[in-house]
């Protein structure tokens, strides 16, 4: 594009060039998830997209899974009246029976209130893919049966670009995704909001984004996001190879390390593997691996800013030891088998050393050696 | 995760050294490490636990061994404590503070200091345990 662009809201020619670029970019971004360009709002981050949806339902009942990203959980806890957390299984899958019962109870008590349900498409820590179509069907059923205004949001930040995401098939009213997960610079994201579904702007001011998000349009970032979306579509099939490597890593760990708990379930994102190593505290594992040239993350309390273990792993297992011992491996299209083999060579002695240093029993970390 | 990505080397070179090459730790089964007193502190639920064992001769800590479950800061600080305490009289060893351990390591991140520097408390318990046994 022409870098001498103007303000996309201006009528002069530089403004019009920018406006046209913005239209083209929005169309490309919308195409990735199969929606109309006008139903897409460009924002600054996934957190902003999530906050915008949740805050629209201020003082209404808000149902969220217990393993949502903090940018859904915190606003839901702050603005939901009440905020209901849906429990998950040890695989991280939400309890649909609980959700249905609680929704029906809420509709019975307050039949006229608007309700929001927000469940992520795939979890960022363990990779679990949630049954979004089933939830959408349940919501549709309740909507028809009780003539209630229930709306459904999914945070697809982790899923878009890794698996095929099509809004029409999913049946959601709102969907969040972000540019940097696709390779665009940090600072640009999108929110799909079905035309007709309520949406209160989080940022008030000008008429940008069809009055749904004020602030001068960031055309440059929108173009970068659009390019990243085009590439993401092409890259999607590469994730089949990533999944094969991920499974190879999983089997390798199971074979080479006796005491481990594979946390990532079968139906998961192709690029993630979360494993907990009993008696091997996650930050220690992370640092040893870092020095060996492998960057991983952990759900251990020691590695978090607030010294709390991962809320995702706690919701799945109710066991701090599993969270403390957890390590997340993230793979990408550029990851090679050679790198995985090198990791499988380096990892067992590291875990063994940390387990030897530990006061805990690796066979049963809840008791002392 | 919970995007818990701590900056790996927010730690000093001395911490790194003690973390990678811990001094005086008990290799293998700790029960086989004969001692005159032992103490344990911390809680695995919080993510840190330290065991300290001592061998005492003529009122001095002749040898010290330990195990630690926890983060780099916890491992390095127990290792540092073992270096500080070895060869000291029981009285002097019992006076070692968290700050001394922290200074020995060239400093620790603020939020790690309170939760992970616990080795001196385990040593205190080990000394108490020895005194109880011998009195």
Interface residues (C-beta under 8 A of the other chain):
Chain A: X70 X124 X125 X274 X279 X281 X283 X284 X286 X287 X288 X290 X291 X297 X298 X299 X300 X301 X302 X303 X304 X305 X307 X309 X310 X311 X312 X313 X320 X321 X324 X326 X328 X356 X357 X358 X359 X360 X365 X366 X368 X369
Chain B: X1 X2 X3 X4 X5 X6 X8 X9 X19 X20 X22 X25 X27 X28 X29 X30 X31 X40 X44 X45 X46 X47 X48 X49 X50 X51 X67 X68 X69 X70 X71 X72 X73 X74 X75 X111 X112 X115 X116
